[in-house]
Amino acid sequence: MCGARDILAESQFRHGRHQFCSLGREPIVQWALADIVEIGELLPNIINIKVSKSPCAGDVAVLGFLFDDDVNDCSDLALLDVMLTNTRLVLLTTLGLFISEDLRYGSLYMLKFSKPNFCGFERDDYYKAKIWYNVQCLANQENYELDYISLTFNKDKTLSQESTCFYSYDPFKQWHSCLPRKKKAERFISQRAVSFLVDYQQNTGIGFLTQQEEHADELHDGQQPVHEDEHHVLYMRMSIM
């Protein structure tokens, strides 16, 4: 991945005898994200490409290349997904979620990342994870406007895991569960988050769950009961923090 040239946009507005001028800069193109590499020889090893467009510039995007197992420059580390928000570059990898510093500030050369700690999740769990982002341009951000992202794992929660669905807002330091609390009678029912997005204007999170329930059909004459699973897709709506 290499840095692109700066893109500057100047807007002028007139109202009567007054003129207003604003100068904007797309944050991601200011950074030299890595050394320039020759990717031609690696093309046969690419198994997928992830693209994330800038929320405010339709002609600016980040491309992430997913390689097969024959390309392994970093031990156990592989890219799974990429997301570009208004101020951050978010990378989902086999070693967890990495979130960049604010793209509007910094050295513009060495981009630093932080890694939230999701307790109890292993490398294999991140293959089942997905980032969700409600794309919105916040070029003229108001105090009530926030960038939210969420992370879902397509798996059942274990005892060592707080949740399998999390959400947070910029700067993505505090993460909250987006799984509904189970009633006591539902503690053995499997629930997995399919998707979760945040509507900040209504202070609400919206998502879908898959729920699996096991039933045993009663049989007679000493026959063993037959266990059948019922799958349901549930709509959920919850207030966010």
KEKE-505931 format. One line per 4 residues: their letters; for each residue x negated, y negated, z of N, C-alpha, C. Coordinates in pm, whole numbers, plus 32768, in hexadecimal, padded with zeros to 4 digits. Example, Ala and Ser with C-alpha at 12.3 -4.5 7.8 and 13.67 -1.06 7.14 Angstrom:
# residues 2
AS	7AD9,8239,830C,7B32,81C2,830C,7AD8,814A,830C | 7AFB,80E1,82C4,7AA9,806A,82CA,7AF6,7FFD,8313
END
This chain:
# residues 241
MCGA	7FAB,8075,8000,8000,8000,8000,7FA6,7F84,8000 | 7FC3,7F25,7FB2,7F6E,7EAD,7FAC,7FC3,7E31,7FBA | 7F84,7DC7,7FE6,7FCB,7D4A,7FF8,7FE9,7D07,7F72 | 805A,7CC4,7F6B,8080,7C7C,7EF2,8065,7BE7,7F06
RDIL	806D,7B9E,7E9A,8056,7B0E,7EA4,80C9,7ACD,7EEF | 80AD,7A5B,7F2D,8115,7A13,7F75,8183,79E6,7F17 | 81FD,79EC,7F47,8270,79BA,7EFE,82AA,7947,7F4F | 82A5,78D0,7F18,82D8,785A,7F5B,8357,782C,7F15
AESQ	83B8,7805,7F63,8435,77D4,7F2A,8455,774E,7F6B | 846A,76EA,7F19,848B,7666,7F4C,8516,7640,7F1E | 8568,7613,7F7C,85F2,75EC,7F5F,8604,7559,7F82 | 8647,7510,7F2B,8663,7483,7F43,86F9,746C,7F39
FRHG	872E,7422,7F9A,87BB,7403,7F9C,87CC,736C,7FAB | 882C,7335,7F68,8847,72A5,7F70,88D4,728E,7FA6 | 88DE,722F,7FFF,895F,7205,8033,895D,716D,8039 | 899E,712F,7FDB,8997,709D,7FD1,8909,7072,7FB0
RHQF	88D3,701A,8001,8848,6FEB,7FEA,87E2,703F,8035 | 8810,70A8,807B,87B4,70F8,80CC,878E,7178,8083 | 8711,719F,8092,86DF,721A,8054,86A7,7275,80C1 | 86CD,72F5,80BB,869C,7357,811B,864B,73BF,80D0
CSLG	85DB,73E6,810B,8582,7446,80C9,855D,74B4,812C | 8563,7530,80FF,8539,75A1,8153,84DA,75F9,8103 | 8475,7630,8149,8411,7683,8109,8415,770D,8148 | 842D,7774,80F8,8437,77FB,812D,83CA,7855,80F8
REPI	83AA,78BD,8143,8341,791B,811C,836F,79A7,8143 | 836B,7A04,80E6,8391,7A8E,8104,8325,7ACC,815C | 8345,7AF5,81D9,82DD,7B1C,823A,8285,7B8F,820E | 82BD,7BF9,81D3,8270,7C72,81BA,8201,7C5C,8154
VQWA	8214,7C00,80F4,81B0,7BF1,808A,8137,7BA2,80B8 | 813A,7B6E,8131,80C6,7B26,8165,805B,7B84,819A | 807E,7C04,81AD,8025,7C61,81F0,7FD9,7CB9,818E | 7F5A,7CCF,81AD,7F0C,7D37,816A,7F1D,7DB5,81BF
LADI	7F7E,7E08,819C,7FA6,7E76,81F4,7F3E,7EE5,81FB | 7EF0,7EF6,8193,7E8C,7F61,8193,7E2B,7F49,8120 | 7DC4,7F9A,811B,7D66,7F92,80AC,7DAB,7FC1,802C | 7D7F,7F8A,7FBB,7DB3,7FB5,7F3A,7D80,8043,7F1D
VEIG	7DDB,809C,7EF9,7DB5,8126,7EDD,7DE5,814D,7E52 | 7DA0,81AD,7E16,7DC7,81E3,7D95,7E23,825B,7DAD | 7EA2,824B,7D8A,7F04,82B1,7DAA,7F1D,8311,7D36 | 7EE1,82F6,7CC3,7EFA,8347,7C4D,7EE0,83DB,7C63
ELLP	7E73,83FC,7CA6,7E52,8488,7CBA,7EB1,84CE,7D1B | 7EFB,847F,7D6A,7F54,84B9,7DCE,7FE3,84C9,7D9C | 7FFF,849B,7D24,8088,84A0,7CF1,80C3,852D,7CF3 | 8078,8596,7CD1,80B4,861E,7CD6,80DB,864A,7D62
NIIN	80A5,8608,7DCA,80C0,862F,7E53,8132,85E0,7E93 | 816A,8580,7E49,81D8,8530,7E80,8259,8581,7E77 | 829E,8590,7EE9,831B,85DD,7EEA,8395,8582,7EFB | 837F,8505,7F23,83EF,84A9,7F31,83B9,841C,7F3E
IKVS	840D,83BA,7F22,83EA,832D,7F31,8458,82E7,7F80 | 8431,829C,7FE6,848F,824E,8035,847D,81BA,8011 | 84EC,8177,7FFA,84E9,80EA,7FD2,8540,809A,8033 | 8509,802B,8062,8556,7FD2,80B9,8546,7F44,8085
KSPC	85B7,7F0B,805C,85B8,7E84,8022,85BC,7E1B,8090 | 857B,7DA9,8075,8582,7D3A,80D3,8612,7D0B,80E2 | 863F,7CEE,815C,86C9,7CBF,8170,86E6,7C3B,812A | 867E,7BEA,8112,8695,7B63,80DB,865F,7B50,804E
AGDV	8614,7BB0,801B,85D9,7BA2,7F95,85EC,7C24,7F48 | 8643,7C21,7EE3,8662,7C9A,7E98,85EF,7CCF,7E46 | 8588,7C7D,7E2E,8517,7CAA,7DDC,849D,7CCD,7E31 | 84AF,7CDC,7EB4,8442,7D03,7F0E,846C,7D82,7F57
AVLG	8417,7DE7,7F53,8437,7E67,7F93,83B7,7EAB,7FC0 | 83C6,7F07,801C,8359,7F5C,804B,8374,7FEA,801B | 830F,8029,7FE1,8319,80B2,7FB1,82C6,810C,800C | 8301,8179,8037,82B9,81DD,8086,82B5,8260,803B
FLFD	823F,8298,802B,822F,8316,7FE2,8226,838A,8044 | 8277,83F0,802E,8275,8469,8080,822D,84D6,8033 | 81C4,850E,8071,816F,856F,802D,8188,85FC,8062 | 815F,865F,8012,8168,86E9,803F,80F6,8707,80A0
DDVN	80F0,8785,80CE,808E,87AA,8134,7FFF,87AC,8101 | 7FEC,87A6,807D,7F64,87A7,8048,7F1C,8724,805F | 7F68,86B8,807B,7F2E,8636,8098,7F3E,861B,812C | 7ED0,861F,8174,7ED7,8610,8205,7E5B,85C5,8235
DCSD	7E5C,8541,8221,7DEA,84F0,824B,7DEC,84D7,82E1 | 7E63,84CF,831D,7E70,84B4,83AB,7EAE,852F,83EE | 7E6B,8563,8452,7E96,85DF,8492,7F22,85D1,84CE | 7F7E,8625,84A2,8007,862D,84D5,805B,85B1,84B8
LALL	8024,854E,8475,806F,84D3,845A,809C,84D0,83C9 | 811F,84C2,83B5,8157,84B7,832E,81CC,8457,8333 | 81DB,840B,82C8,8249,83AB,82BE,82CA,83F4,829A | 8337,83CE,82DD,83BA,8409,82C2,841D,83A3,828A
DVML	8415,8326,82B9,8470,82BF,8289,8433,8237,82A7 | 8465,81D1,8261,8433,8149,8273,84AA,80EA,826F | 84A5,8080,82C3,8511,801F,82C8,84D5,7F93,82DB | 84FE,7F36,8286,84D0,7EAC,828E,8543,7E56,82C1
TNTR	8532,7E1B,8338,8597,7DC2,836F,856D,7D32,8350 | 85B2,7CD4,838B,8590,7C48,8373,8506,7C23,83A7 | 84DA,7C64,8412,845C,7C3D,8450,83FD,7CB1,846D | 8426,7D2C,8453,83D5,7DA1,8478,83CF,7E07,8408
LVLL	8364,7E54,840A,8357,7ECA,83B5,8360,7F43,8412 | 83C2,7F9A,83F9,83DB,800D,8450,83B9,808D,8403 | 8366,80E1,8440,833B,815E,8402,8367,81D3,8459 | 83B1,822E,841D,83D2,82AC,845F,836F,8314,8432
TTLG	8328,8350,848F,82C0,83B2,846F,82D7,8431,84C0 | 8284,8495,84A3,828C,8512,84EE,8259,8503,857D | 8219,8494,859B,81E8,847A,8624,823D,8412,866B | 82AD,83EB,8630,8304,838C,8673,8322,8312,861E
LFIS	835C,82AF,8660,8385,8233,861E,831B,81C8,8639 | 82F0,8184,85CF,828D,8119,85DC,82CB,8096,85AA | 82C1,802D,85FC,8300,7FAC,85DD,8295,7F40,85DA | 8291,7EF5,856E,8227,7E92,855D,823F,7E18,85B5
EDLR	81D7,7DC8,85C4,81E6,7D45,8601,8239,7CED,85A5 | 825C,7C78,85D3,82AC,7C1B,8584,825F,7BF4,8506 | 829B,7C0F,8492,8258,7BF6,8413,8243,7B63,83F6 | 8286,7B0D,843F,827A,7A7D,8426,81FE,7A41,8467
YGSL	81BF,7A8B,84C0,814C,7A58,850A,80DB,7ABE,8506 | 806A,7A9E,8544,7FFC,7AFB,854C,7F89,7AD5,84F1 | 7F28,7B30,84E7,7EAF,7B16,849A,7EC5,7B1D,8404 | 7F35,7B5A,83DA,7F56,7B71,834D,7EF5,7BD1,830A
YMLK	7EA5,7C17,835A,7E49,7C79,831F,7E5E,7D03,835E | 7E4F,7D0B,83E2,7E5D,7D8B,8426,7EE4,7D8F,846E | 7F43,7DD6,8434,7FC9,7DDD,846D,7FCA,7E42,84E0 | 7FFB,7E16,8554,7FFE,7E6B,85CA,8089,7EA8,85DD
FSKP	808B,7F23,8610,8107,7F6A,8626,8112,7F95,86B8 | 818C,7F99,86EA,81AA,7FD3,876D,81FD,8051,8758 | 81FD,80A8,87BE,8241,8129,87B2,829C,813D,882B | 8320,8136,8817,837C,8151,8886,836C,81E2,88B6
NFCG	8383,81F5,8936,8373,8279,8971,83FC,82BA,8983 | 841B,831B,892D,8496,8369,893A,8471,83ED,897D | 848D,83F8,89FE,845E,846B,8A4B,84A1,84EC,8A1D | 8450,8555,8A16,8484,85DA,89FA,8489,8602,8968
FERD	8461,85A9,890E,846A,85C8,887F,83E1,85F5,884A | 83E4,865F,87FD,836C,8698,87C3,8363,8676,872E | 82F5,86A1,86F2,82DC,8683,8664,834D,86B5,860B | 837C,872E,8624,83E6,8767,85D0,8469,8719,85DB
DYYK	847F,86D9,864C,84FC,868D,865F,8505,8617,8600 | 8492,85DA,85E0,8493,8563,858B,84B3,8583,84F9 | 84A1,8602,84D2,84CD,862A,844C,8565,8624,8440 | 85AA,862A,84B2,863C,8626,84B5,8671,859A,84D6
AKIW	8618,8538,84DA,863F,84B0,8502,865D,8459,8488 | 86A8,83ED,84A0,86CB,838F,8435,86D9,8303,8471 | 86A4,82A0,8427,86B2,8214,8450,872F,81D9,840F | 8778,8187,845B,87EE,8142,8428,87DD,80AD,843E
YNVQ	87FB,8060,83D5,87E9,7FCF,83DD,8857,7F8B,838E | 889D,7F30,83CF,8905,7EE0,838E,88C2,7E67,834D | 88A7,7E70,82CA,8857,7E0B,8285,88A2,7D85,8283 | 885C,7D1D,82B0,8894,7C97,82B1,8821,7C33,82AC
CLAN	8832,7BCA,8261,87CA,7B64,8256,87DC,7AFE,82C7 | 8773,7AEE,8316,8776,7A90,8386,870F,7A21,836F | 870C,79EC,82F6,86AC,7983,82D6,86C4,7907,832B | 8741,78E8,8345,8765,7877,839B,87AC,78AF,8416
QENY	875F,78F5,8468,8796,7943,84D5,87CE,78EB,8545 | 884A,790B,856D,8887,78CC,85E1,8867,791F,865E | 8880,78E4,86D3,885E,7928,8750,88AA,79AB,8761 | 8922,79B2,872E,8974,7A2A,8740,8958,7A95,86D7
ELDY	8907,7A76,8671,88EA,7AD5,8607,886F,7B28,862C | 887E,7BAC,862B,8813,7C06,8652,8803,7C75,85EC | 8787,7CA2,85DB,876A,7D15,8588,876D,7D93,85DE | 87C4,7DF0,85BE,87CD,7E6F,8605,879F,7EE1,85AB
ISLT	875C,7F43,85E5,8744,7FC2,85A2,876C,8032,8601 | 878C,80A5,85CB,87AC,8119,861D,8763,8193,85E7 | 8750,81F3,863F,8707,826E,861D,875A,82E4,864B | 877D,833D,85EF,87CB,83B4,8612,877B,8432,85F6
FNKD	8791,8497,8649,8753,851A,8638,87C1,8581,861F | 87B7,85CB,85B4,881C,862F,8592,87FF,86AF,85DF | 8816,86A8,8661,87FC,871A,86B9,884B,8707,873A | 8857,8772,8786,8897,876A,8809,8835,8733,8870
KTLS	8867,86E9,88CE,8814,86B0,8937,87E8,871D,8998 | 8767,871A,89BD,8734,8776,8A21,8730,8731,8AA9 | 870F,877C,8B11,870C,8744,8B98,86A1,86D9,8BA9 | 8635,86E2,8B5A,85C8,8681,8B67,85DD,8603,8B13
QEST	864B,85FE,8AC8,8665,858D,8A70,86DB,853B,8AA4 | 86C8,84B8,8AAA,8732,8460,8ADA,87A8,845D,8A7A | 878C,8463,89F8,87F3,845C,8992,87B8,848C,890F | 880B,8497,88A9,87DA,84B2,8821,8807,8445,87C1
CFYS	8831,83D5,87FA,8859,8360,87AB,8833,82E4,87FB | 87E3,828C,87BD,87B1,8216,8802,87C4,819B,87AA | 87D5,8127,87EA,87DA,80A9,879F,8791,803D,87ED | 8763,7FD8,87A3,871B,7F69,87E0,8722,7EF1,8783
YDPF	86FD,7E7D,87B8,86FB,7E04,8766,8671,7DC2,8771 | 8651,7D72,870D,85CF,7D30,8705,85B3,7CE2,8786 | 853F,7CFB,87C7,84C4,7D3C,8797,84BB,7DD2,87B1 | 8529,7E16,87C8,852F,7EA8,87D3,84DA,7EDE,8845
KQWH	84E7,7E9E,88B8,849F,7ECA,892F,84F5,7F24,8987 | 8575,7F05,8991,85D0,7F54,89E4,8630,7FA3,898B | 863B,8024,89A7,868F,807C,8957,86FF,80B5,89AD | 8776,80BF,8971,87EB,80ED,89B9,8828,8165,8970
SCLP	886A,81BA,89BC,88AC,822E,8980,892A,8204,8937 | 8942,8241,88C4,89BD,8228,887A,8A13,82A6,8872 | 89FD,8304,88CD,8A55,8377,88DA,8ABE,835A,8943 | 8B3C,8379,8929,8BA3,8365,8990,8B8D,83C4,8A05
RKKK	8BB1,8397,8A7B,8BA4,83ED,8AF1,8C07,8460,8AE9 | 8BD7,84D6,8B09,8C2D,854C,8B06,8C79,8558,8B8A | 8CF5,8586,8B7D,8D3F,85AB,8BF4,8D0A,8630,8C28 | 8D27,864E,8CA6,8CF2,86C8,8CE3,8D1A,8743,8C94
AERF	8D94,8745,8C61,8DC4,87BA,8C16,8D83,87C5,8B8D | 8D3F,875B,8B60,8D03,875B,8ADB,8C6C,8772,8ADC | 8C34,8791,8B52,8BA2,8795,8B5B,8B62,8803,8B08 | 8BB0,886B,8AE3,8B79,88D8,8A93,8B9E,88CB,89FF
ISQR	8BDD,885C,89DB,8C02,8845,8950,8B8F,87FF,8908 | 8B6A,8832,8894,8AFD,87F7,8846,8B2B,8777,8800 | 8AE1,870A,8815,8AFC,868C,87D1,8A7C,8658,8793 | 8A83,8637,8713,8A0E,8601,86CD,8A36,8581,8684
AVSF	89E4,851A,8691,89FF,849C,864D,89DB,84A8,85B9 | 8A3A,848B,8563,8A22,848D,84D3,89EE,8406,84A4 | 8A28,839A,84D8,89FE,8314,84B2,8A27,82B4,8520 | 89E2,823F,8524,8A06,81D9,8586,89D2,8152,8555
LVDY	8A2E,80F3,8546,8A0C,806B,851C,8A48,8008,857E | 8A0B,7F93,8589,8A37,7F2D,85E7,8A71,7EB6,859C | 8AE6,7E8A,85C7,8B24,7E10,8596,8B11,7DA7,8603 | 8AA8,7D54,85F5,8A89,7CF4,865F,8AF4,7C89,866E
QQNT	8B3E,7C6D,8602,8BA5,7C06,8608,8C18,7C2E,8665 | 8C30,7CB0,8671,8C98,7CE0,86CB,8C5D,7D27,8745 | 8BD8,7D22,8753,8B94,7D60,87C5,8BBE,7DF4,87D2 | 8BBD,7E38,8760,8BF3,7EC0,875B,8B96,7F1B,870B
GIGF	8B8A,7F97,873B,8B45,7FFF,86F1,8BA8,805F,86B5 | 8B94,8087,8639,8BF0,80DE,85F2,8BA1,8155,85BA | 8BD8,81CC,85CC,8B90,8241,859A,8BEB,82BA,858A | 8BAD,8328,8561,8BF4,83A6,8552,8BA8,8414,859B
LTQQ	8BF2,8470,85D7,8BBB,84E3,861C,8BEF,8563,85DD | 8B9D,85CB,85E0,8BD1,8651,85C5,8BDC,8699,864B | 8C4C,86D9,8660,8C65,8720,86DD,8C83,87B1,86BF | 8C40,880A,8707,8C51,8899,86F2,8C84,88D9,8772
EEHA	8CF3,891F,8767,8D2D,8965,87D9,8D35,89FA,87B8 | 8D18,8A4A,881C,8D1A,8ADC,880B,8D96,8B15,884F | 8DDF,8B69,8807,8E57,8BAA,883D,8E47,8C41,8831 | 8E7E,8C87,8892,8E7A,8D1A,8890,8F08,8D4E,887D
DELH	8F1E,8D9C,8814,8FA0,8DD8,87FC,8FB0,8E54,8855 | 901E,8E5A,889B,9036,8ECB,88F5,9060,8F46,88A5 | 901D,8FB5,88C0,903D,9035,887F,905E,909C,88E9 | 909E,9106,88C3,90C9,916E,8921,9083,91F2,8902
DGQQ	90A2,9255,8953,906E,92DE,8941,8FD5,92E1,8948 | 8F9B,928F,89A1,8F0C,9294,89B8,8EB6,9255,894C | 8EF2,9215,88EA,8EA4,91D5,8880,8E62,9156,88B4 | 8DEC,9138,887E,8DA3,90BF,88A5,8DE7,9044,8869
PVHE	8DEF,8FD6,88B5,8E2C,8F5C,887F,8DD9,8F22,880D | 8E1D,8EE6,87AF,8DDB,8EA7,873C,8DCE,8E12,8757 | 8D53,8DDF,8751,8D3A,8D52,876B,8D3A,8D04,86E7 | 8D88,8C9A,86E2,8D90,8C46,866B,8D73,8BB5,8691
DEHH	8D2B,8B72,8639,8D08,8AE6,8650,8D65,8A8C,8601 | 8D91,8A22,8640,8DE1,89BC,85FE,8D8E,893C,85F4 | 8D86,8905,857D,8D38,888C,8566,8D97,8817,854A | 8D7B,87A7,858B,8DCD,872F,8578,8D70,86B9,8560
VLYM	8D9F,865A,8512,8D58,85DA,8500,8DA8,8570,854A | 8D67,852D,85A8,8DAA,84CC,85FD,8D77,8440,85E1 | 8DD2,83E2,85DF,8DAF,8354,85D1,8D9E,8319,865C | 8D32,82CD,8670,8D1C,8290,86F4,8D06,81F9,86E3
RMSI	8D35,81B1,8746,8D27,8120,874A,8D0B,80FA,87DC | 8C9F,80B2,87F3,8C77,8093,887B,8C3C,8008,8886 | 8C48,7FCD,88FC,8C0C,7F4A,8915,8B76,7F5C,8926 | 8B29,7EFE,88F3,8A97,7F06,88FA,8A62,7EA5,8962
M	89E7,7EBE,898D,89A7,7E69,89F2,895A,7DF9,89B1
END
